Amino acid sequence: MRAVWSSLFSIPISSALSYVSSTVPSTFRNATIDDIDDITTVLVDAFKPSPVYKYIRQFADKAGEEYTWTCQRNGYLALFQQHAADYRFQVITVPELTSASREKVVSVSVWDFSRTKHARDDELSWSSLSPLLGHSLSQTTHSTAKNRLVSGFNCSAHLDMNLTRALHFQQFMEDAEREYLAEPFGAQLYLGMLATHPSWDGNGFAAQHLRWGKAQLELLRNPPGHRLPMTLLATPAGFPLYVDEGFKGLENITMERLDGNGLFWHEAMSYGQLSGQADEL
């Protein structure tokens, strides 16, 4: 399946294998459809402690962990299967002798390559790609309804979410992406998701994903000599890492909570055309 997944993309990729920790043997590679369960677990467990996650998934305890995990899995699976030409999933795995594959995914990134092409403003579709929402609410309804017979859950009802809050947050993210990233930069490589399972923090895995992304900027030079920026909306938890990796803060964006309990903030950031040479894998 790995070769099939790679062949769906016309964009060249750098080496898929790298050891990123002196103490933990690990493999950096393209994701396959067989990784979806592990990818879901990583994203759910990594973002579950976030105040935004708890704010949006207000009814997660009532709906149950299996409901949230299954419905998020359905969304990621739909994204993986239906948007292969747009999104690239990269994973880092570690040995797992008890699994059939002898490995498990412990870190994941999702990159939006559809934004690397210049397009007119009316052709841009900036749907939010956020692990806090799963996959964009408007894009998962059809696929989750279709999977209801398989999973046994009515995922299209989003029973774990406060939908008023979720839709408000999604609109906030889409507006921020358009105003601070799409309109100023045009073509760019957008990092939509980056997470490491909490049990595997501290091994440099997130930085490895960013190094891979920087290497893609070199491969995507068009015209020759012009390197696209890498862009993202950073959470407070991720912000220090991005600063350390050479990203520039563009705008601090705040959203007022609908429950009146303060603000949430993200930082629009870019790794610009004028940055130094990318690390090659």
Secondary structure as GFF3:
##gff-version 3
##sequence-region A 1 281
A	DSSP	alpha_helix	2	7	.	.	.	ID=ss1
A	DSSP	beta_strand	27	30	.	.	.	ID=ss2
A	DSSP	three_ten_helix	33	35	.	.	.	ID=ss3
A	DSSP	alpha_helix	36	47	.	.	.	ID=ss4
A	DSSP	alpha_helix	51	56	.	.	.	ID=ss5
A	DSSP	alpha_helix	60	63	.	.	.	ID=ss6
A	DSSP	alpha_helix	65	82	.	.	.	ID=ss7
A	DSSP	beta_strand	87	95	.	.	.	ID=ss8
A	DSSP	beta_strand	103	112	.	.	.	ID=ss9
A	DSSP	three_ten_helix	113	116	.	.	.	ID=ss10
A	DSSP	three_ten_helix	121	123	.	.	.	ID=ss11
A	DSSP	alpha_helix	137	146	.	.	.	ID=ss12
A	DSSP	alpha_helix	148	151	.	.	.	ID=ss13
A	DSSP	three_ten_helix	155	157	.	.	.	ID=ss14
A	DSSP	alpha_helix	163	177	.	.	.	ID=ss15
A	DSSP	pi_helix	178	182	.	.	.	ID=ss16
A	DSSP	alpha_helix	183	185	.	.	.	ID=ss17
A	DSSP	beta_strand	189	196	.	.	.	ID=ss18
A	DSSP	three_ten_helix	198	200	.	.	.	ID=ss19
A	DSSP	alpha_helix	205	219	.	.	.	ID=ss20
A	DSSP	beta_strand	230	234	.	.	.	ID=ss21
A	DSSP	alpha_helix	239	244	.	.	.	ID=ss22
A	DSSP	beta_strand	248	256	.	.	.	ID=ss23
A	DSSP	beta_strand	263	271	.	.	.	ID=ss24
###
